[in-house]
């Protein structure tokens, strides 16, 4: 069963506004001390020098360098703010995420999780980026981590365009791509339904990444997307979203499919925990999904800073 394209462009702006308002309300409920920076001092890095201009602070003058020019002109240090951390969201765009019911797809929930992570990162001044991957764990597109809400919108747009492009264009393994994109350890949430043909291999690769980065798996509960529609017919014609093949199934077989999806995801949960990977199952329902994602990531940040 399949549905409309996930996170369509027309609704994206309104959805992101709602996500932002929710995060602002949720973050204000938390004690401010939980988000204290791990950095000391001003929390900035020197980016370069420029000649003194009206309005520059005297404390920013680099007297040692200015003496080399006989103080004509005075040289002032330029600073760039240092973000608190780096988050690279790995997002599943495999064909199974196009399955859904009642006009809503698994991919729509995946995209909303991405928006929640991005807006939360923006609120906390974390650098946020996105890498998409297919069902064979191959990297398909990448947005370099950066700060700001505008960049979050770019990440969402990247996901929309990459999903609309269809088949995979790249052959770079996801693990190799992440190692190339990130020069230092980062928080790496993996957003997927985890309905891979070989989940054991996927878990093994994520566990290998976890040796370098802080990997957390965010599984979107997909059972609802395979729930059979109400029908009086005993036989139902269905199309496989991945292979395109059409089959005729009985209502009983269709009900069994929902159960199999639940069992498949539960097996993945068990394998992830045995591999010492943190994994959270996310309900596709709006308010519950939002609260689960924001609270999980906030707790994750706090754990990293107190470790």
JOZIDA-V776508 format. One record per residue. RES is the residue in one small letter. PHI is phi in whole degrees, 0 to 359 (none if undefined). PSI is psi as a letter, one per 40 degrees, with the letter a starting at -180 (NA if undefined). OMEGA is omega in degrees with one decimal (NA if undefined). Layout:
RES:PHI:PSI:OMEGA  RES:PHI:PSI:OMEGA
//
This chain:
x:none:i:-179.1  x:225:i:-176.8  x:225:a:-178.4  x:287:i:177.7  x:302:h:-175.0  x:289:h:172.5  x:53:g:-175.5  x:296:i:-172.8  x:298:d:-177.4  x:296:d:-177.8  x:263:e:-171.8  x:300:d:-176.6  x:297:d:179.1  x:295:d:179.3  x:297:d:180.0  x:293:d:175.7  x:297:d:178.6  x:295:d:178.0  x:298:d:-178.8  x:297:d:179.5  x:296:d:179.1  x:297:d:-178.5  x:296:d:178.3  x:300:d:178.4  x:294:d:-176.3  x:291:d:-178.5  x:292:d:-180.0  x:290:e:177.3  x:282:e:-176.5  x:265:i:176.6  x:300:h:-176.5  x:299:d:-177.9  x:298:d:-179.6  x:292:e:-175.1  x:252:f:-179.8  x:300:i:-177.9  x:290:i:175.5  x:279:e:-179.1  x:269:i:176.3  x:249:i:179.2  x:80:a:-173.9  x:284:e:178.9  x:73:f:-179.4  x:227:i:177.7  x:236:i:178.9  x:286:h:-178.9  x:257:e:-178.5  x:162:a:-179.1  x:233:i:172.2  x:213:i:179.1  x:298:i:-178.1  x:301:h:176.5  x:229:i:178.5  x:303:h:-178.9  x:104:e:177.7  x:291:i:-179.6  x:283:i:179.4  x:298:d:-179.2  x:294:e:-179.7  x:269:e:-179.7  x:290:h:175.9  x:268:g:-172.6  x:293:d:-179.0  x:296:d:179.1  x:290:d:180.0  x:295:d:-179.9  x:295:d:179.1  x:290:d:177.8  x:256:e:-178.5  x:59:f:177.2  x:60:f:178.0  x:222:g:9.3  x:265:i:168.2  x:289:h:179.5  x:257:h:-176.0  x:245:h:178.8  x:287:h:172.6  x:264:h:-178.3  x:242:i:170.3  x:236:h:-178.1  x:296:i:178.6  x:264:h:-179.6  x:285:i:-173.7  x:280:d:-178.4  x:186:i:179.9  x:236:h:176.5  x:238:h:175.3  x:242:h:-178.6  x:273:h:174.6  x:268:h:-170.3  x:243:h:-179.3  x:281:h:175.0  x:242:e:-178.8  x:298:i:-173.3  x:296:d:179.3  x:296:d:179.4  x:287:e:176.3  x:273:e:177.5  x:287:i:179.6  x:181:a:179.9  x:210:i:177.7  x:56:f:175.9  x:80:e:179.4  x:242:h:-177.7  x:247:i:172.5  x:300:d:179.7  x:300:d:177.7  x:295:d:176.7  x:292:d:177.2  x:300:d:-179.9  x:295:d:179.2  x:292:d:176.0  x:299:d:177.4  x:301:d:179.4  x:296:d:178.5  x:297:d:178.6  x:297:d:-177.5  x:295:d:-179.7  x:292:d:176.0  x:296:d:177.4  x:298:d:178.5  x:298:d:179.6  x:297:d:-177.7  x:265:e:179.2  x:62:f:173.1  x:275:i:171.5  x:284:h:-175.0  x:233:h:177.5  x:219:i:-175.8  x:220:h:168.8  x:229:h:179.4  x:259:i:-179.5  x:214:i:-178.0  x:258:a:-175.3  x:290:e:176.9  x:258:e:178.1  x:57:f:175.8  x:248:h:179.1  x:291:h:-177.9  x:244:d:179.3  x:201:i:-174.9  x:212:h:171.5  x:239:h:-176.0  x:297:h:-179.8  x:302:h:178.0  x:205:i:-178.6  x:260:i:175.1  x:107:i:-179.9  x:294:d:-179.6  x:299:d:179.5  x:291:d:176.5  x:299:d:177.0  x:300:d:178.4  x:295:d:178.6  x:295:d:177.6  x:296:d:179.7  x:293:d:176.3  x:300:d:178.7  x:297:d:-179.3  x:298:d:-178.2  x:291:d:-179.6  x:292:d:178.3  x:292:d:-179.3  x:290:d:-178.0  x:291:e:174.8  x:88:b:-172.2  x:293:i:-176.0  x:292:h:176.7  x:258:d:-172.9  x:249:i:178.7  x:236:e:-179.6  x:288:h:176.4  x:301:i:-177.2  x:303:d:-177.7  x:299:d:179.4  x:294:d:179.2  x:296:d:179.9  x:297:d:178.6  x:298:d:178.2  x:284:d:-177.3  x:281:d:-172.6  x:251:h:-179.6  x:266:e:179.2  x:220:i:-178.0  x:304:i:-177.3  x:217:i:171.8  x:280:h:-174.0  x:236:g:174.4  x:283:h:178.9  x:251:h:-175.5  x:256:h:-174.5  x:195:i:168.1  x:273:e:177.5  x:57:f:175.3  x:268:f:179.9  x:280:i:177.1  x:295:d:-179.9  x:231:g:-176.8  x:296:d:-179.2  x:298:d:178.5  x:294:d:178.6  x:298:d:179.6  x:298:d:179.0  x:298:d:179.9  x:291:d:178.7  x:293:d:177.5  x:294:d:177.4  x:295:d:176.7  x:295:d:-178.2  x:293:e:176.6  x:290:d:-179.4  x:249:d:-176.5  x:252:i:178.5  x:266:g:-175.1  x:272:h:171.7  x:226:h:-176.4  x:264:h:-179.5  x:242:g:-174.3  x:268:h:175.9  x:279:h:179.0  x:301:h:-172.7  x:254:e:-175.6  x:300:d:-177.0  x:298:d:-176.5  x:289:e:-178.2  x:248:e:177.3  x:291:h:-177.4  x:290:i:177.8  x:288:i:176.1  x:287:h:-178.3  x:207:i:177.7  x:273:e:-178.8  x:284:i:177.8  x:275:e:-178.7  x:233:h:-174.6  x:229:h:179.1  x:268:h:-177.0  x:233:i:178.3  x:238:h:177.8  x:286:h:-176.9  x:293:d:-176.7  x:270:d:-176.9  x:265:d:-177.8  x:82:e:-178.9  x:287:i:-179.1  x:251:h:179.2  x:225:i:174.7  x:251:h:-177.4  x:240:i:173.6  x:280:i:177.4  x:300:d:179.1  x:295:d:178.4  x:297:d:-179.8  x:292:d:175.7  x:297:d:178.7  x:295:d:178.4  x:297:d:178.0  x:300:d:179.1  x:295:d:-179.5  x:294:d:177.3  x:298:d:177.7  x:299:d:179.1  x:294:d:-179.8  x:296:d:179.2  x:291:d:178.4  x:295:d:176.9  x:297:d:178.2  x:295:d:175.7  x:303:d:-178.9  x:296:d:179.9  x:296:d:-179.5  x:295:d:-179.7  x:292:d:176.4  x:293:d:178.3  x:272:e:179.8  x:62:f:175.3  x:259:h:174.5  x:283:h:-179.2  x:221:h:178.9  x:232:h:176.7  x:268:h:-173.5  x:247:h:175.6  x:288:i:179.6  x:285:e:-178.1  x:290:h:-170.8  x:312:c:-173.3  x:295:d:179.5  x:292:d:177.3  x:299:d:-177.5  x:301:d:-177.7  x:296:d:-178.8  x:298:d:-177.0  x:295:d:-176.2  x:296:d:-179.7  x:293:d:-179.0  x:295:d:-178.1  x:290:d:177.7  x:298:d:177.8  x:294:d:179.8  x:295:d:177.7  x:299:d:-178.3  x:297:d:-179.5  x:294:d:180.0  x:295:d:-175.2  x:279:d:179.9  x:260:e:-179.5  x:290:NA:NA
//
